[in-house]
Amino acid sequence: MTITANNDSGSAPNFPHAPPAWTPAIAIQTAQQEGLELSEDHWDALRALQKYFAQHEDMSTNMRVLHDALDERFHVKGGLKGLYLLFPGGPVAQGCRIAGLQVPPGAIDKNYGSVG
């Protein structure tokens, strides 16, 4: 599936858990500002982040649980290491920004090399 900037209708059918004001066009623009060109693997990760946050919106985000969920979900593509190749600014921090989600506390920890 190819997603282009023209797919900017208010509802994004391929992203059922997207925040209301988010569109794929916004994601493309944000990614370009961060020096990324989005591939299908990026879109898959963005959908996974949006789904996770939609399912856990009533709880505070536990970074360890989120990392474990992403590592498991993307195990066949290298887990978190593979996601860091896609999102060098951090799969949670950079991924959330592009997915239209609020970056959770603890996603950016300069002591451990995460980049905001």
N, C-alpha and C positions, 0 to 999 in steps of 0.2 A: 504494500500500500504506500503510495506516495502522497505526501501532504504538502500542499503549497500555500503560499501566503493568500491565495484567492479563497481558501477555505476558511473564511472568517465570519461565517454566520453566527448569530448569537448562540445557537446550540451546536455543539460539536458531537455528532453522532458516534464517532469513533472514540470519544472520551466521555463516557457516561458519568464519571465521577469528577469531572472538571469543575472548578469554582465557577460561579455564575458569570463573572465578568471576563473570564479567560477565553481566549480563542487560539487556535493553532497559529494564526498570523502573529499574535502577541508573542507566542513562544519562539517563533522564527526570528522576530525582531530582537528579543532578549538574548537569544543564543548568538546572533550575529554581533551584538554589542559585547558579548563575552568571548568572541573569537571562535565560536563553534558553528559548524554546519551540521544540522540534525539529520541523522540517518534513521532507518527503521529501528535500530537498536536503541537510539535515543528516545524515539517516540514510545517504544515499549516500556522503557524505564519511567518516562513521564506518566504514562497511564498507571503503572504500578504505584508510583508515589501518590498520585491523585486518589487511587482506590484505597490505599492504606490510610491516608488522612481522612477520607470520607467515612471509613469504617471505624476510625478511632477518634472522631472529632469531639466526643464527650470526655475524653481522657487526656491528660497531659502526655506529651510524647516522650517515651522512654527511648533514648538513643540506642541503647544496647538491643532492645527488642526490635527496633526499626532496622538496625544494621543486620541483625540475625534474619529478619524477614526478607530483606533485600538479598542477602547472601544466599539464602535458600532459593528464592524465586529465580535468581540468575546464576545458579550453580553451574548449569551446563554451558554458560558463557563466561565462566571465570569468576562468578560471585562478585564480591566487593572489589576485588582486584580488577576484574573486567569493567566494572562500573567506574572505577577511578580512571581507566583509560578513556572512557567516554566523557566523563565529567572531571577533568583535572582539578577543578575548583572544589571537588568533593561531591559525591553522588547525592548527598542529602542537601547540603548548602546550595550548590549550584543547580542541582536538579530541581529543588523546590522553587528557586527563583524562576526558572524557565517554565515550570509547571503551574505557576501562578499561586503558589502556596507560601504561607509564612514560614520562614526558616526557623525551625525550633531551636530553643536554647540548647547550647551544647553541641550544635552542629559545626560550629567554627571554633576550633581549639588550636591556636597558633603554637602551643607547646608540642603538639603532635603532628605538625606539618599540614594541617588542614588550611585551605585557603578560602577566604571569604570573598 
